[in-house]
Amino acid sequence: MKKLLFLLITFAAIFTLPWIGSIVRWDGYPPGYGEFPALMAVPDPGFNLPFFIFGCTVALGIVLFLAFPGWFGFKPAKPIPPRPSASYPSWFWWSLPVLGLSWLFMWGRFKGFEFIEHYTFVPLWWSFILVLDGIVYKRNGGVSLLSSKPKTLQLLAVVSCFSWYAFEYLNFFVMENWYYPNNTILTNFGNIFWFSMSYTTVLPAIVEWYLLLKTFSAFRDRYSDGPKLGATKPMLIAFYIVGLLLALGMGLFPFQLFWVLWVALVPLLSAAMMLLGYWTPFSSLKQGNWSPLILIAIATLFNGFFWEFWNFGSKWFHGTEPTNPNFWKYSVPYLDKIHIFSEMPILGYFGYLFFGVNCWILWLFAAKVFQFDDNFDVTDSSAK
């Protein structure tokens, strides 16, 4: 009971500390607070060269770490024999036309059928999730999340919905790093219902990418034998305190610390869980296995490409704003430079690496609070 209480207090701090900092910063609620879906409330400060150079330096370090793990003490791992391949399952085949039609209507905006664009996001993403699951099924010898753990897939959707609402809430305190210019297309109830359905896709898509990457030895084994990093109790307490300070600072300095939105959960909630003896993606570092941590990050980056690709494409072919209510834009301070077929600036993609870790931590937190099995892995040799 004490463990659960500590987790709940920590989780509450994630939401109250930015709010307190923002109240101090703005002498009340921040601009745009409570607007759903969010609109841009305050223009961002614009491009800043020193900040951009610092961001590029961090990004370069991440790229080198991922591309050349041997430079950082990783050793070649003993390869694990892959499972025999299977045929694609039925849901893979019937999901393909749904994916194709949703994509077509999202981008096409055909005369007389423009309204269909309003409702393409959910079928597009759930069919894409099932296509990914079908590929995992084929590569993993007839075992996938849908085929072996359908209840886990359902729970991922539920936790995903509430988790993304948490990020939408925290977004208010960094002055809407993303916003939805078409937030009046649907009614108030329609917005809540439709966006709730849309938010169910986030965690399932990331997890399916994670499971797919694990079927490739080039990803699965690449980071499994690296430096062993154990965290002592004083270190975890220090990380926890840093997380508290960052959460508070995000509200006090919304532009300078906008990136904390994607980082604060890592030292705060993960440190709390590890202090209580719970497993997190960081726990495996003690044995030198970095695969869970890195693969969930890369999986989210891969999925982020499709988030940005389909989002940007719904506008690219038309001279006016898309009528897709899910269409979003970014208002990123200091780093909004260099766009490649997306609303997201190039450095913003590195935020996906941290976002995936946050998503997994939130999933683990929900599992502990509501007492359900948090293991979604079906690619281990012992998986049934």
N, C-alpha and C positions, 0 to 999 in steps of 0.2 A: 504493500500500500504506500509506503514511504517513497519507493522508487517511482511509482506512478505519479504521485503528487509532485515530486521533483521535476519529472518530465513535463507535466502540465504547466507548472510554474514557468519553466524555461520556455515552453511554447507560447505562453501568454506574454512573456517578456519580448518575444520577437515582434509582437503586434503593439504592445503598449509603449515600449521605449522609443520607436520612431515617432509615435503619436505625441509623446511628451516633448521630444526634441523639436517636433514641428510646431507644437503650441508655443514653445519658447521663441522659435525662429520667426513665426508669423504673428505672434500675439493672438492666437486663435487658430481655427482650422486653416490648413493650407489652401491656396487657390485651387479650385476644381475638385475639392474633396467631395466624394459621394456621387459624382456624376458617373452614371453607368449606362452603357460602356463609356470609358473615359474619353474626354476630349482634351486637346492641348490647352492648358490653363495659362502657362507662362512660357514665352519663348526662351529657348535655351541660350546660354551665353555665347554660343558660336565656337568656331574653331580656335584652338590654342596650340601653337606649335610645340612648346616644351612638353605639354601634356601628351600630345600626339607622339612625340619622339619617345617619351617614356613608355607609352603603350606599345609602340612598335618594338622596343627593346624587350619588354616582357613577352610579347607575342613571338619574337624570334627565339627567345629562350625555350618557350613551350614547343615550338616547331622542332628545334634541335633535339630536345629531350625525347620527343615522340619518334622522330625520324632516325635518330642514332642512339638508341638506348645503351649500346655497348660503351659509348663514351662516358656514361654515367654509372657504370658498374654492373650492368645487366649481363648475364651469361646466357648462352644458347641453352634452351630447355630441352629435355628429352621429349621428342614428339610422341603424342598420344595417337594411336591408330584411330582413324575416323570410322564412324559407323557406316555400314553399307547404305547406299542411296536407295530411296524409295520413289514411288510415283507421286506426282503432284496430287493433293487431295481435291475433293470436289469443290470445296469453298474457294480454292485458288482460282478455279476456272470460272465460277459464276461471279466472283468478285472482279475479275478483269473487265468485263463489259460495264459494270457499275462504275468502276474507276474511270474508264475511258469516257463514258457519257457525262459523268460529273465534271471531269476535267474540261470536256468540250463545251458544256454549257456555262461553266465558270468563266472561261475565257472568251467564248464565242458571242454571247449576248445577241442571240438571233432575234430579228425583228418579229414582234408579236409574242415572243417567248422570253422576254427580258426578265420577267418575274422569277423564272426558274433559277436564275443566278443567285437569288436570295437564299436558296436552300441547297446549295451544292456542297458546302464545306463538310457537313457531317457525313453524307454518303461517300464523298471523295476520300476522307480520312479513314473511315471505318473499312472501306473496301481496300484501301492501301494497307491497313493493318492486317487484314486477312490475307492479302497477297504476300506480305512479308512472312506471316505465319505459315503459309503454304510452302514458301521456299525453305523455311526452317524445317518443316516436316519432311520435305524431299531430302535435304542434305543431312538430316539427323536420323535417318533410318526409320521414318514413319512416326516420329515423336515430336510434338510441338506443344505450345502452350494451350491452344484450343483443343487439341486432341487428348491431352493428358491432364490438364489443369484448367478446365473451363471456368470453374468457380473463382480461381485466382485471377483469370482474365476479367471477370465481372467485377471483382473487388478492385482491381487496378483501375478500372473505369470510374468506379465510385470515388476512390481516393483521389484520382486525377482531377475530377470535377472540383472537389473541395480544395485541393492543393492549388489549383490555378486561381481560384477565387482569392486565396491567400496572397498570391503574387499580384493580382489585380488591386487588392487592398494596399499592399506595400508600394505599389506603383504611384499612388497618390502622393507619397512623401518624397519622391524624387522628381516631382513635377512632370509626371506622365512621360516617362521615357518612350512609351508607345501609346498610341491613342487610335480611336476608331472614327474617322471622319464621317462615316455613314451611320451614326448611332441612332438616327431618328427613323430609319427605314421601317423597323418593326415597332410594335407598340411596347409599352413598358413590360407587360406580362410576356409578350412575345420575345422581347430581348432576354429576359431572365430565363425563360424556358429554352430558347434556341442557344444562347451562349452556354447554358449549363450542359446541354447536349454536346456542344462543341468542345467543352473542356474535358469531357470524358475521354477524348482521344489522345491526350498528351502522354500520360504514363504508358498506356498500352503500346503506342508507337515506339517510344524509347526502348522499352523492354524487348519488343520484337527485334529491333535493330541489335540490341545487346546479344540476344540469343543467336541471331544470325552471324554476328561477328565471331562468336565462340565456335561456330562450325568451321571456321578457317584457321588452320594452325598458324598461319602468318600473324594473326591477331592473338589467338588464344595463348600461344606459347611465347610470344615475343617479350612479354613483360612479367612472366611468371617466376623468374629467378633473378631478382635484383637486390639492391641494398636492403638490409634488414633494419627497419626503423621501429623501435619500440617507444611508446609514449609512457612516461612515468606519471604518477598522480599529480605532482606539482606542475608538470608540463600541461596536463589536461586542464587543471584549474586555471593556469595562465591563459590557455586558449579560450576557455569559457569566459574569463573576464574580458579578453580582447573582443570576443563576440558581443558581449553586452555593450561595450563602449562603441563598437562599430554600429550596432543597431540604434543606439541613442544618437550617434553622430550623423547617421543617415538623415534623420529629421532636422538636425541643427544645420547641416551643410548639404542640402539636397543636390546641389550641382557638383561640388567637389567630390562628394562621396556617393554619387549615383551608382557606382559599381558595387557598392556594399549590398544592394538588393540581391545580387547573385552570389555573394560571398558569405554574408553574415551567418547563414544557417550552418555553414561548414564548421567554423570553430565553436559555435554556440550549441546547437542541438546535437551534433555528432560528439562533441566533447562530453556533453551531459550523458549521452547514452553509453559512452565508453567508461566514464566514471562509475556507472552503475553496472558495468560488466556485460553490456549488450554488444552484439556484433554490429559493426558498420563497415562500409567499404575500406576504411582506414585500418581496420583490425588486422587484415591480412598482410599489411606491410611488416608486421613483426616477424613473419616467416619469409619475407622477401618476395611475396606474391603481390605484385602491383596490378595484376590483370583485372580484378573486379573494379578497382578505382578507375583505371585508365580506359577500359573498354566501355564502361557506362558513359564516360566523357566523350569518347570518340563516337559512340552510338548516337548520342544526342547531337553532336556536330553533323553527322551524316543526315539525321532526320531534319536538322535545322536547315540544311540545304533545300529540302523539299518544302518546308514551311515557307521559306523566303521565295523560292522559285514559283510556287503556285500563287502565292500572294501577289508578287510583283507582276506575274503574267496576266492576272485578271485586270490590270490597268494598262499594261504596255500596248495592247492592240487598239486602244480607244483614246480619243482625244479628251474625254471627260473622265471624272472619277468613276470607278466601278460602282455598280449598285449592290455589290456583295457586302452585306452588313459586317462580315467578319474581316473585311479588308482593314489593315492597320498601317500606320506610318510610325516613324521614329522621330523623337526629339532628343538626341543624344548630345550632351554637352561636350565640347572640346575635341571630340574624335570624329565628327561627321565629315569624313573625307574618304574618297575612293569607294565608289559603289560598283559592284559587279552584278548586273541583272537583278538587283534587289533594292528594297528600301533600306535594308540594313547596311551600314558602313562596314568596310572590310574587317576592321578590328572588332566590331561587334560580334562576329562569328565566334571569337574566342570565349565570349561569355557563355556560349552553349556548353562548353566543356565543364564549367562550374555548375550550370543549371542542371545537367544530368545527375551530378552528385547530390545536389539539393533534392531532386525528385526522389532519389533512392532513399535518402535519409528521412524524408517525409513519409514515405511508404513504410519504412521500418518503424517510425514513430507511431503511425496509425495502427500497425500490427500489434505493437506492445499495448497500446491503450485499449484496443477493441478485441484483443486476444484472438487473432487469427494467424495462420501460417504465413510467414513472410517470404518463404522460398519460392521464387518463380522460375528457378533454373531447371531446364529439362535437357540440357546438353551434356551434363556430367555422365560419365560412363555408368554410374550407379542409378541414374534416373530411370524410372519405370514409365 
